[in-house]
Amino acid sequence: MRCPFCGNVDTQVKDSRPAEDHVAIRRRRFCPACGGRFTTYERVQLRDLIVIKSSGKREEFDRSKLERSIRIAMQKRPVEPERVDQMISGIVRRLESMGDTDIPSKVIGEIVMETLARIDTVSYVRFASVYKNFRDADDFDKFVSELRPAGSGDE
């Protein structure tokens, strides 16, 4: 593994342990050339996925992009970081096991929204506001009103 600090290719693993509920291995590494310490994660990848954007453009699936958007939606929410990691790993496993390597971005967005709705409503609304491209407060109001059970409105 190449050192991210000096580029040395001869780094050493100092510690390995399971991470993300045993779906990844966390490795602490040390670079003897510069003394830098860094962490890597090793995960099983069942297949290479291609995301088909709404414009028709095709790009490689990027787990870090998925993770970034979910973490933004969940920022400052009372959800344990380990729970977020498990959720992301579960979404990726679900995508990989769909049977097709080409996955429309709409499918990914729907799976993320479905998962967030079960974990944290505020994060769900945050993600939906970007995913569904809310334009103004009325869009939020309409969406949130659909979340409320019938008969629980402010009457």
TORLUMNU-147451 format. One line per 5 residues: number of its first residue (from 1); their letters; for each residue x, y, z of N, C-alpha, C. Coordinates in pm, whole numbers, plus 32768, in hexadecimal, padded with zeros to 4 digits. Each point is the difference from the previous one (the first is absolute). Layout:
BEGIN
NUM> A> X Y Z X Y Z X Y Z | ...
//
This chain:
BEGIN
1> MRCPF> 8056 7F8A 8000 7FAA 8076 8000 805A 807B 8000 | 7FE5 805A 7FA5 8050 807B 7FF2 7FE0 8061 8072 | 8069 803D 8039 7FF1 8063 806A 7FC2 807F 7FC4 | 7F92 8033 803C 7FC1 8078 7FCA 8052 807F 801A | 8064 7FF6 8056 8050 8075 8024 807C 800E 7FA8
6> CGNVD> 804A 7F92 7FEE 807E 800A 7FB6 8004 7FAC 7F81 | 7F9D 7FA9 7FEC 7FFB 7FAE 7F87 804D 7F7D 8009 | 8040 7FE5 8070 804A 7F83 8012 7FA0 7F8A 7FF1 | 802B 7F98 7FB5 7FA8 7F8D 7FEA 8014 7F91 8069 | 8060 8012 8057 801F 7F99 8064 7FCC 802A 8089
11> TQVKD> 7F7C 7FF9 8014 7FC6 8022 8082 7FE2 7F80 804D | 7FF4 800E 8083 7FEC 7F8C 8057 7F78 8008 8046 | 7FC0 7F8C 800C 7F83 7FF6 804B 8024 7FEE 8092 | 7FCE 805A 8055 801C 7FF9 8090 7F8E 7FBE 804D | 7F85 800C 7FCB 7F8C 7FC9 8047 7F90 7FE8 7F9B
16> SRPAE> 7FBD 7F90 800C 7F8A 7FE1 7FAE 7F90 7FD6 805C | 7F89 802E 7FDF 7F8A 7FD7 804E 7F83 800D 7FAC | 7F99 7FB4 8022 7F82 800B 7FB5 7FC4 808B 8013 | 7FBB 802E 7F9A 7FBC 8081 8007 7F77 7FF3 7FBD | 7FAD 8064 8016 7F7C 8007 7FC1 7FB3 7F7D 800F
21> DHVAI> 7FF9 7FD1 807C 7FB4 7F87 801F 8033 7F87 7FB1 | 8084 7FF5 7FF8 8045 7F8E 7FC2 7FEE 7FF7 7F69 | 7FE4 806F 7FBC 7FFA 7FFD 7F6E 807A 8044 7FC3 | 805A 802F 8055 807B 803F 7FD1 806F 7FE4 8064 | 807B 8011 7FD4 8073 7FF4 8059 8044 8088 8005
26> RRRRF> 8014 8033 8079 8045 807F 8015 8092 7FE0 801B | 8059 803E 7FB3 808F 7FE9 8014 8045 8083 8021 | 8048 8001 8070 8055 8072 8023 8087 7FE5 7FC0 | 8033 8061 7FB6 807E 7FED 7FB8 8066 8069 802B | 807E 7FDD 7FEA 8071 8055 8024 8062 8003 7F8C
31> CPACG> 8034 8076 7FE1 8062 800E 7F95 808A 8010 8040 | 805B 7FA0 7FEB 8086 800B 803A 8052 8071 7FC1 | 7FDE 802A 7F89 804D 8069 7FBD 7FE8 808A 803E | 7F81 8022 801B 7FE2 8087 8033 7FC5 7FFE 808D | 7FDF 7F89 8033 7FC5 7FF7 8086 7F6B 801A 8004
36> GRFTT> 7FC2 8012 7F8B 7F71 801D 7FF9 7FAC 7F87 8029 | 7F8E 801D 803D 7FA0 7F98 8026 7F7D 801E 7FB9 | 7FBE 7F97 7FCD 7F81 8013 7FBD 7FAE 7F81 800A | 7F80 800B 7FE0 7FA2 7F91 800B 7FCA 7FDE 7F76 | 7FF4 7F7D 7FE5 7FC0 7FD2 7F86 7F8F 7FA2 8026
41> YERVQ> 7FA1 7FF2 7FA6 7F91 7FA2 8014 7FFC 7FA2 7F8A | 7FEA 7F82 801E 7FF5 7F99 7F98 7F73 7FC8 8005 | 7FBC 8000 7F8C 7F77 7FCF 7FF8 7FF3 7F9F 7F8B | 7FA2 7FA7 800A 7FE1 7FA6 7F92 7FB4 8050 7F97 | 8026 7FEF 7F84 7FB6 803E 7F93 7FD3 7F90 7FA4
46> LRDLI> 7F7D 7FE9 7FFB 7FCB 7F91 7FB3 800C 8017 7F6B | 7FE9 807B 7FD4 8009 801E 7F72 8013 8096 7FEE | 8034 8025 7F8B 800E 808D 7FDE 7F78 8034 7FD2 | 7FD2 8069 8040 7F7E 8039 7FDF 8011 807D 7FAB | 7FA2 8014 7FA5 7FFC 8077 7FAD 7F7D 804A 8020
51> VIKSS> 800B 8081 801C 7F8B 8052 801B 7FD4 8043 7F7E | 7F80 7FF3 7FE2 7FC8 8042 7F8A 7FB5 807B 8030 | 8037 8075 7FE2 7FC6 807E 802B 7F81 801D 7FB0 | 7FAF 805C 8032 7F83 8022 7FBA 801C 803C 7F75 | 8077 8039 7FEF 8025 8037 7F7D 802A 7F93 7F9E
56> GKREE> 800E 7F85 8031 802D 7F91 7FAD 8095 7FE7 800E | 8047 805D 8040 8090 7FF1 8016 8019 7F88 805B | 806B 7FB9 7FE5 8023 7F8A 8050 8083 801E 8049 | 8005 7FDA 8081 807C 8010 804D 800D 7F90 8065 | 807B 7FE4 8027 8019 7F98 8064 7FBE 8027 8083
61> FDRSK> 7FC8 7F9C 8044 7FC7 8016 8084 8071 8027 805E | 7FE9 8067 8051 8064 8032 805D 7FC5 7FFC 808D | 802D 7F9E 804E 7FCD 7FF1 8088 8014 807F 8051 | 8072 8042 7FED 801D 8078 804F 7F9D 8071 7FE0 | 7FD0 8006 7F84 7F9C 8065 7FDA 7F7C 7FE4 8047
66> LERSI> 7FD9 7F81 8003 7F87 7FD7 8048 800E 8022 8094 | 8072 7FDB 8038 801A 8018 808F 7FFC 8096 801F | 803C 8050 7FAC 8004 8091 8014 7F72 803B 8003 | 7FAD 7FD8 7FA2 7F78 8038 7FFB 7FAD 7FD5 8078 | 8013 7F85 802C 7FB6 7FCF 8075 8031 8047 807F
71> RIAMQ> 8083 800F 800D 8036 8044 8078 7FD5 8092 8005 | 7FF4 8041 7F8D 7FD0 808B 7FFE 7F70 8004 8033 | 7FAD 7FA5 7FCF 7F73 7FFB 802D 7FF5 7FE2 8094 | 805F 7FB4 8036 7FF9 7FD5 808C 8054 8056 805E | 8036 806C 7FCB 8054 8058 8050 7FB7 8033 807B
76> KRPVE> 8042 7FF6 8073 7FCC 802E 8082 7F7F 7FBB 802B | 7FEA 7F86 7FD0 7F8D 7FB1 8029 802D 7F99 8065 | 7FA8 7FD6 805A 8026 7FA2 806A 8006 7F6E 7FD0 | 8054 7FE8 7F9E 8011 7F78 7FCB 8094 7FDF 800C | 801D 7F8C 803C 808B 7FD6 8014 8047 7FEF 7F7A
81> PERVD> 807F 802B 7FF8 804D 7FF1 7F84 8006 7F6E 7FD0 | 8006 7FA1 805E 8003 7F73 7FDA 7F7E 7FD7 7FBB | 7F91 8039 802E 7F7D 7FE3 7FC2 7FFD 8035 7F71 | 803D 8075 7FEB 8006 803B 7F79 8056 7FA6 7FA6 | 8073 7FD2 8034 8057 7FA6 7FB3 7FB6 7F80 7FDA
86> QMISG> 7FB6 7FC7 805E 7FB2 7F87 7FE5 7F97 801A 7F94 | 7FC0 8074 8009 7F98 8023 7F9F 803C 800B 7F74 | 8072 8042 7FF4 8041 8012 7F7E 802A 7F78 7FC8 | 803C 7FAC 8054 8029 7F7A 7FD4 7F86 7FAF 7FD3 | 7F91 800D 8048 7F86 7FB9 7FDB 7FCA 802D 7F7A
91> IVRRL> 8005 8083 7FE6 7FD2 8036 7F80 8058 7FCB 7F8F | 8084 8002 8014 805D 7FD1 7F98 7FEA 7F6B 7FE6 | 7FF1 7FB0 806A 7FE5 7F70 7FEE 7F7F 7FEA 7FB3 | 7F9B 804F 8020 7F7F 7FF5 7FBA 8011 8020 7F6B | 804C 8069 7FE1 8018 8024 7F74 804E 7F93 7FB8
96> ESMGD> 8066 7FCA 8042 8053 7F98 7FC2 7FB3 7F7F 7FE9 | 7F9C 7FE7 8053 7FB7 7F82 7FF4 7F83 800C 7FA8 | 7FEE 8073 7FBF 7F8A 8014 7FAC 8004 7FAD 7F80 | 8074 7FCE 7FDC 8009 7FAB 7F8A 8030 8048 7F84 | 7FEF 8083 7FFA 802C 804B 7F8C 8070 805E 802A
101> TDIPS> 8063 8011 7FAA 806E 805A 8021 7FDF 8091 7FDF | 7F9D 8016 7FA9 7FD5 8087 7FDC 7F88 8026 8056 | 8012 8068 8053 7F96 8026 805D 7FDD 8093 7FEA | 7F81 801D 7FE3 7FD8 808C 7FF0 8011 804D 8083 | 802C 807D 7FF7 8014 8053 8077 7F7D 800E 804E
106> KVIGE> 7F90 7FFD 7FB9 7F7C 800A 8041 7FEB 7F8C 8061 | 802B 7F88 7FDA 7FF2 7F8A 8057 8055 8013 807E | 8079 8032 7FEE 8059 8017 8073 7FC1 8066 805D | 7FCE 806E 7FC9 7FC0 8067 8052 7F88 7FCB 804D | 7FAF 7FAD 7FBF 7F8A 7FC7 8043 8029 7FA3 8072
111> IVMET> 8069 7FB0 7FEA 802F 7FA5 8069 8036 8051 8076 | 804B 8069 7FE5 8035 8055 806C 7F8E 8040 804D | 7F9D 8035 7FB9 7F8F 8040 8044 7FB3 7F9B 8055 | 7FEA 7F8B 7FCB 7FB9 7F97 804A 804C 7FDD 8081 | 8083 7FF6 7FF6 8053 7FDC 8074 8002 8072 8065
116> LARID> 8012 807B 7FD1 8002 8074 805B 7F7A 8011 8047 | 7F92 7FE5 7FBB 7F7B 800F 803C 7FF0 7FA6 807A | 8041 7F8B 7FFC 7FF7 7FA2 8070 805A 802A 8074 | 8068 804D 7FE5 8064 801F 8067 7FE9 8089 8040 | 7FEA 8067 7FAC 7FF5 8088 8036 7FAF 8057 7FA0
121> TVSYV> 7F8D 802E 802C 7FA5 804C 7FAA 803D 8083 7FD0 | 8049 8045 8057 803B 807F 7FD8 8067 7FEA 7F91 | 8053 7F9B 800E 8063 7FE0 7F98 7FB9 7FDB 7F7E | 7F93 7FB9 800D 7FB1 7FD8 7F8B 7FCE 807C 7FB5 | 7FCA 8061 804A 7FCD 807A 7FC1 8073 8050 7FC3
126> RFASV> 8071 8006 8045 8075 8048 7FCA 802C 7FC2 7F7B | 800E 7F7C 7FFF 802C 7FBC 7F86 7F99 8014 7F91 | 7F81 7FF1 8023 7F94 800E 7F9D 7FFE 808C 7FC4 | 8020 8066 8050 7FFD 8089 7FCE 8064 8015 7F90 | 8070 7FBA 8006 8064 8009 7F94 7FDB 7FA1 7F90
131> YKNFR> 7FDF 7F85 8024 7FE0 7F99 7F9D 7F88 8027 7FA9 | 7F99 8036 8040 7F87 8026 7FB8 8003 8092 7FD1 | 8071 8043 801A 8018 8087 7FCF 7F94 8062 802C | 7FE9 8009 8085 7F9E 805F 8034 8028 808D 7FD7 | 7F9F 804F 7FD7 801C 8089 7FD1 7FE0 806A 806A
136> DADDF> 7F99 7FE7 8053 7FDB 8063 8065 7FBF 7FBC 8078 | 7FD7 8050 8062 7FC7 7FCC 807C 7F82 7FAD 7FE9 | 7FB4 8021 7F99 7F87 7FB4 7FE3 8020 7F6E 7FDE | 8071 7FEB 7FBC 8029 7F77 7FE1 801A 7FB2 8080 | 8045 8041 8061 8019 7FC0 8081 7F7D 7FE3 8047
141> DKFVS> 7FA8 8062 8003 7F81 7FF2 8046 7FAE 7F8C 7FC8 | 7FF9 7FF8 7F7D 7FB4 7F93 7FC0 803D 7F79 8021 | 8084 7FF7 7FF8 8045 7F82 801C 7FED 7FD5 8091 | 8013 805D 805D 7FF4 7FE0 808F 7F6F 7FDC 8022 | 7FA0 8043 7FC2 7F73 7FDF 801C 7FDF 7F72 7FD5
146> ELRPA> 8044 7FCE 7F98 7FEB 7F77 7FD4 803B 7F9B 8063 | 805F 802E 8053 803C 7FA7 8064 7FA5 7FED 8078 | 7FAF 8066 801D 7FAB 7FFB 8077 7F8C 7F9E 7FEA | 7FE2 7FAF 8067 7F8B 7FA8 7FF4 7F7F 8052 7FF6 | 7F9D 7FCA 7FBD 7F7F 8044 7FF1 7FC4 801C 8088
151> GSGDE> 7FCC 8079 8012 7FBE 8024 807D 805E 8038 8069 | 8084 800E 7FE2 805A 8034 8066 8029 808F 7FE3 | 7FBA 8043 7FA5 801F 808A 7FDB 7FDC 8060 8071 | 802C 807D 7FF2 7FE1 8067 8062 7F79 803D 7FE0 | 7F99 7FCD 803F 7F79 8031 7FE4 7FCB 8052 8072
//
